Amino acid sequence: MASIRDVAAAAGVSLTTVSHALNNRGRIAEETRIRVLQAAAQLGYQANVHAQQLVTRRSRIIAIQLPALENKRGPALPDSAYFLDVINGAAAAADSAGYALVVTPSGGKASIFGGFAIDGAIIVDPQGDEPIFATGVPVVTVGIAQCETHDVLAVDNDHASAARLVLDHFEQNGRGCPAMVADDTHRSYVNDVMSGYREWVRGKGLRDVTLTLASLDDQRAVDRIVARLCEEHVDAVYTSSDDLALAILDAALRAGLSVPDDLAIASAVDARSLTLTSPQISATNLFPFRTGATAAQLLIDRLENGATPDDTRLIPTQFVARASSTVADSTPTSV
């Protein structure tokens, strides 16, 4: 088996240069780096991961922590296509950079970061009081922490602008009384979506009809939401999640409402499940794979190059109009 000395001899460089080239560290010419990598590939050289960890004092492991979708925090991971795509994006970026990714649920013990020698963490939809912040490891957040300002890098979407775009779409299709239905977890993106809705209706001089739902497991609670929408003479509803949109569609149809004739529906989060309904549900594509990949890239850049927090990296969104909101031109719109 080839050794690092064999690679150095084949490339005509020092052992230190080989180490820097293989670990993407140090200031070496790109031509030299490529020559070292080619020599390592030709010789079939594989670095000793444990030796690298001893030298760099890094595990090359990063974590991603997902939020609880209900008020109580527990060991379970959210059952959501959005979060799966975020994880896949982060995992792909981590793997490309030679890092491993571990997934932890909301409320996970901070001790895991010491026990597994985690180099850094990604926190999705942070509250600001997660135990991870107290560990001192570098952190990147997907969304903005609500409770406390931390020295972190952040990736987010402009959810408020995306909400206003959807409400404009409702208005263009003759909807004069839109409502907002959200979960009550107070996650950052939910607050942003609600802020966008309230700013829009205030600017139009319309009533603010904002309703919250604690759990989708209670079908009667969802039915009460739909009954309330009817009482308020609502003709369109924007939901904070794909699951909420599905629940509202199901309850509306059970109540004898026609979608979109009686009630137009759109979701703040897109998912494949929204294309499997009749009618298909309009939604905002948040590009979660790209979001997860960007968060992991930022974290790794901070670990390896000392990148410091700057402006939040905004991932563009795209509204996809489908049959649930009655639109003649279904061309997606980006913000």
C-alpha positions as CSV (number, residue, x, y, z in Angstrom):
1,M,0.0,0.0,0.0
2,A,1.3,3.4,-1.0
3,S,2.5,5.8,1.8
4,I,2.5,9.5,2.0
5,R,6.3,9.3,1.3
6,D,5.6,7.5,-2.0
7,V,3.2,10.3,-3.0
8,A,5.7,13.0,-2.1
9,A,8.4,11.2,-4.1
10,A,6.1,10.8,-7.1
11,A,5.0,14.4,-7.0
12,G,8.5,15.8,-6.3
13,V,7.4,17.7,-3.2
14,S,7.8,17.6,0.6
15,L,5.7,15.6,3.0
16,T,4.2,18.9,4.4
17,T,3.2,19.9,0.9
18,V,1.5,16.5,0.3
19,S,-0.4,16.9,3.7
20,H,-1.5,20.4,2.8
21,A,-2.7,19.4,-0.7
22,L,-4.6,16.4,0.5
23,N,-6.3,18.3,3.3
24,N,-6.9,21.5,1.3
25,R,-4.8,23.5,3.7
26,G,-1.9,25.9,3.4
27,R,-0.9,28.2,0.6
28,I,0.4,26.1,-2.2
29,A,0.2,26.6,-6.0
30,E,-2.9,25.1,-7.6
31,E,-0.6,23.4,-10.1
32,T,1.3,21.7,-7.2
33,R,-2.0,20.7,-5.5
34,I,-3.2,19.1,-8.7
35,R,0.1,17.2,-9.2
36,V,-0.1,15.9,-5.6
37,L,-3.7,14.8,-6.0
38,Q,-2.9,13.0,-9.3
39,A,0.1,11.2,-7.8
40,A,-2.1,10.1,-4.9
41,A,-4.8,8.8,-7.2
42,Q,-2.3,7.0,-9.5
43,L,-0.7,5.3,-6.5
44,G,-4.0,4.4,-4.8
45,Y,-3.0,6.3,-1.7
46,Q,-5.6,6.4,1.1
47,A,-5.0,8.8,4.0
48,N,-5.1,7.4,7.5
49,V,-8.1,9.1,8.9
50,H,-7.2,8.6,12.5
51,A,-3.7,10.0,11.9
52,Q,-5.3,13.1,10.2
53,Q,-7.5,13.6,13.2
54,L,-4.5,13.5,15.6
55,V,-2.6,16.0,13.5
56,T,-5.5,18.4,12.8
57,R,-7.3,17.8,16.1
58,R,-10.5,17.6,14.0
59,S,-12.9,14.6,13.7
60,R,-14.1,15.8,10.2
61,I,-17.6,15.1,11.6
62,I,-20.4,17.8,11.5
63,A,-23.9,17.6,12.9
64,I,-27.2,18.8,11.7
65,Q,-30.0,19.4,14.3
66,L,-33.6,19.4,13.2
67,P,-36.5,21.2,14.9
68,A,-39.4,19.8,16.8
69,L,-42.6,20.3,14.8
70,E,-44.7,20.4,17.9
71,N,-44.2,22.4,21.1
72,K,-42.6,19.5,23.0
73,R,-39.1,18.5,22.1
74,G,-38.2,14.8,21.8
75,P,-35.9,12.3,20.3
76,A,-38.0,11.9,17.1
77,L,-37.0,13.5,13.8
78,P,-39.5,15.5,11.8
79,D,-41.4,13.5,9.2
80,S,-41.0,16.0,6.4
81,A,-39.8,15.9,2.8
82,Y,-38.4,19.4,3.3
83,F,-36.1,18.3,6.1
84,L,-35.0,15.2,4.3
85,D,-33.9,17.3,1.3
86,V,-32.0,19.7,3.6
87,I,-30.2,16.7,5.1
88,N,-29.4,15.2,1.7
89,G,-28.0,18.6,0.5
90,A,-25.9,18.9,3.6
91,A,-24.7,15.3,3.4
92,A,-23.7,15.7,-0.3
93,A,-21.7,18.9,0.5
94,A,-20.1,17.3,3.5
95,D,-19.1,14.2,1.6
96,S,-17.6,16.2,-1.2
97,A,-15.4,18.0,1.3
98,G,-14.4,14.8,3.1
99,Y,-16.6,15.2,6.1
100,A,-19.2,12.9,7.7
101,L,-22.6,14.2,8.7
102,V,-24.6,13.0,11.8
103,V,-28.3,13.9,12.4
104,T,-29.6,14.9,15.8
105,P,-33.2,15.7,16.9
106,S,-34.3,18.8,18.6
107,G,-33.5,18.8,22.3
108,G,-30.6,16.5,21.7
109,K,-28.0,16.4,24.5
110,A,-25.1,18.9,24.1
111,S,-22.8,16.1,25.4
112,I,-23.0,14.4,22.0
113,F,-20.7,17.0,20.6
114,G,-18.0,16.2,23.0
115,G,-18.6,12.4,22.9
116,F,-18.4,12.3,19.1
117,A,-15.8,15.1,18.8
118,I,-18.1,17.1,16.5
119,D,-16.3,19.9,14.7
120,G,-19.3,22.0,14.0
121,A,-23.1,22.0,13.7
122,I,-26.0,23.1,11.5
123,I,-29.2,24.1,13.3
124,V,-32.4,24.2,11.3
125,D,-35.1,26.6,12.5
126,P,-33.2,27.6,15.7
127,Q,-35.0,29.0,18.7
128,G,-31.7,30.4,20.1
129,D,-31.6,28.4,23.3
130,E,-30.4,25.1,21.9
131,P,-27.8,23.4,24.0
132,I,-25.5,23.3,21.0
133,F,-24.8,27.0,21.3
134,A,-23.3,26.5,24.8
135,T,-20.7,24.1,23.5
136,G,-18.7,26.7,21.6
137,V,-18.5,24.7,18.4
138,P,-18.9,26.7,15.2
139,V,-22.5,26.9,14.1
140,V,-24.4,27.7,10.9
141,T,-28.2,28.2,11.2
142,V,-30.9,27.6,8.6
143,G,-33.2,30.4,9.6
144,I,-32.6,33.1,12.2
145,A,-32.6,32.4,15.9
146,Q,-35.5,34.1,17.6
147,C,-34.3,34.4,21.2
148,E,-30.7,35.4,21.2
149,T,-28.1,36.7,18.8
150,H,-25.2,34.3,18.4
151,D,-21.9,34.5,16.5
152,V,-23.1,32.3,13.7
153,L,-23.4,32.1,9.9
154,A,-26.9,31.8,8.6
155,V,-28.8,30.6,5.5
156,D,-32.4,31.5,4.9
157,N,-35.2,32.2,2.4
158,D,-37.0,35.5,2.1
159,H,-40.3,34.0,3.4
160,A,-42.0,37.3,3.9
161,S,-41.5,38.3,0.2
162,A,-42.6,34.8,-0.9
163,A,-45.8,35.1,1.1
164,R,-46.6,38.5,-0.5
165,L,-46.1,37.0,-3.9
166,V,-48.6,34.2,-3.2
167,L,-51.1,36.7,-1.9
168,D,-50.7,38.8,-5.0
169,H,-51.4,35.6,-6.9
170,F,-54.6,35.1,-4.9
171,E,-55.7,38.7,-5.6
172,Q,-55.0,38.4,-9.3
173,N,-57.3,35.4,-9.4
174,G,-60.2,37.3,-7.7
175,R,-59.6,36.3,-4.1
176,G,-60.5,39.2,-1.8
177,C,-60.3,37.7,1.6
178,P,-57.2,35.5,2.2
179,A,-56.3,33.8,5.5
180,M,-53.2,32.5,7.0
181,V,-53.1,29.1,8.8
182,A,-49.9,28.2,10.6
183,D,-48.6,25.8,13.2
184,D,-47.9,27.2,16.6
185,T,-44.2,26.3,17.0
186,H,-43.0,29.9,16.6
187,R,-40.2,28.8,14.3
188,S,-38.4,31.6,12.5
189,Y,-39.7,30.9,9.1
190,V,-43.3,30.6,10.3
191,N,-42.9,34.1,11.9
192,D,-41.5,35.4,8.7
193,V,-44.4,34.0,6.6
194,M,-47.0,35.4,9.0
195,S,-45.2,38.8,9.0
196,G,-45.4,38.8,5.2
197,Y,-49.1,38.0,5.3
198,R,-49.9,40.6,7.9
199,E,-48.0,43.3,6.1
200,W,-49.8,42.5,2.9
201,V,-53.4,42.5,4.3
202,R,-52.6,45.7,6.3
203,G,-51.4,47.4,3.1
204,K,-54.6,46.3,1.3
205,G,-56.9,47.4,4.1
206,L,-58.1,43.8,4.6
207,R,-58.9,41.8,7.7
208,D,-56.2,39.8,9.4
209,V,-57.5,36.3,9.6
210,T,-54.6,34.3,11.1
211,L,-55.3,30.9,12.6
212,T,-53.0,28.5,14.3
213,L,-53.1,24.8,14.8
214,A,-51.2,22.9,17.5
215,S,-51.4,19.4,16.0
216,L,-52.5,17.8,12.7
217,D,-53.3,14.6,14.6
218,D,-56.6,16.1,15.8
219,Q,-58.9,16.0,12.8
220,R,-61.7,17.8,14.6
221,A,-59.3,20.7,15.2
222,V,-58.6,20.9,11.5
223,D,-62.4,20.8,10.8
224,R,-62.9,23.7,13.2
225,I,-60.3,25.7,11.3
226,V,-62.2,25.1,8.1
227,A,-65.5,26.0,9.8
228,R,-63.9,29.2,11.0
229,L,-62.6,30.0,7.5
230,C,-66.2,29.7,6.3
231,E,-67.5,31.9,9.1
232,E,-65.0,34.6,8.2
233,H,-66.0,34.3,4.5
234,V,-62.4,33.5,3.6
235,D,-61.9,32.6,-0.1
236,A,-58.2,31.7,0.0
237,V,-55.8,30.3,2.5
238,Y,-52.0,30.3,2.7
239,T,-50.6,27.6,5.0
240,S,-47.2,27.5,6.7
241,S,-46.4,23.9,5.7
242,D,-47.2,21.3,3.1
243,D,-48.8,19.0,5.8
244,L,-51.1,21.8,6.8
245,A,-52.1,22.4,3.2
246,L,-53.0,18.7,2.8
247,A,-55.0,18.8,6.0
248,I,-56.9,21.9,5.0
249,L,-57.7,20.4,1.6
250,D,-59.0,17.2,3.1
251,A,-61.1,19.0,5.7
252,A,-62.5,21.4,3.0
253,L,-63.5,18.6,0.8
254,R,-65.2,16.8,3.7
255,A,-67.1,20.0,4.5
256,G,-68.5,20.0,1.0
257,L,-66.3,22.9,-0.3
258,S,-65.0,23.1,-3.8
259,V,-61.3,23.7,-4.2
260,P,-60.5,26.2,-5.7
261,D,-64.0,27.6,-6.4
262,D,-65.0,28.0,-2.8
263,L,-61.5,28.1,-1.3
264,A,-58.1,28.5,-2.9
265,I,-55.2,26.9,-1.1
266,A,-51.4,27.4,-1.3
267,S,-48.5,26.2,0.9
268,A,-45.4,28.0,2.0
269,V,-43.4,24.8,1.5
270,D,-43.5,22.6,-1.6
271,A,-43.4,18.8,-1.6
272,R,-44.0,16.0,-4.0
273,S,-47.1,15.0,-2.0
274,L,-48.8,18.3,-3.1
275,T,-48.7,17.1,-6.7
276,L,-50.5,13.8,-5.8
277,T,-53.7,15.4,-4.7
278,S,-56.8,16.4,-6.6
279,P,-56.6,19.3,-7.2
280,Q,-52.8,19.6,-7.0
281,I,-51.8,22.2,-4.4
282,S,-49.9,25.4,-5.2
283,A,-46.7,26.0,-3.2
284,T,-43.5,27.9,-2.7
285,N,-40.4,25.9,-3.6
286,L,-37.7,26.7,-1.0
287,F,-35.0,24.6,-2.7
288,P,-34.1,22.7,0.5
289,F,-31.4,20.6,-1.1
290,R,-29.5,23.8,-2.1
291,T,-30.2,25.3,1.4
292,G,-28.6,22.3,3.2
293,A,-25.7,22.2,0.8
294,T,-25.0,25.9,1.3
295,A,-25.2,25.6,5.1
296,A,-22.7,22.7,5.1
297,Q,-20.4,24.6,2.7
298,L,-20.4,27.7,4.9
299,L,-19.7,25.6,8.1
300,I,-16.8,23.7,6.5
301,D,-15.4,27.0,5.1
302,R,-15.5,28.4,8.6
303,L,-13.8,25.3,10.1
304,E,-11.0,25.3,7.5
305,N,-10.6,29.0,6.6
306,G,-12.0,30.8,9.6
307,A,-14.8,32.4,7.7
308,T,-16.7,35.0,9.9
309,P,-20.4,35.8,10.0
310,D,-21.6,38.2,7.4
311,D,-25.0,38.9,5.8
312,T,-27.4,36.0,5.8
313,R,-27.1,33.9,2.6
314,L,-30.5,34.1,1.0
315,I,-31.7,31.1,-1.1
316,P,-34.2,32.3,-3.9
317,T,-37.7,30.9,-3.7
318,Q,-40.1,30.0,-6.6
319,F,-43.9,30.0,-6.4
320,V,-45.4,27.1,-8.3
321,A,-49.1,27.8,-9.2
322,R,-51.2,24.7,-9.5
323,A,-54.9,23.9,-9.8
324,S,-55.7,24.5,-6.1
325,S,-55.4,28.3,-6.6
326,T,-57.0,28.6,-10.1
327,V,-54.4,30.2,-12.3
328,A,-54.5,30.3,-16.1
329,D,-50.7,30.9,-16.4
330,S,-48.8,28.3,-14.3
331,T,-45.4,29.8,-15.0
332,P,-43.3,29.5,-11.8
333,T,-42.3,32.9,-10.3
334,S,-39.1,33.4,-8.4
335,V,-38.2,35.9,-5.7
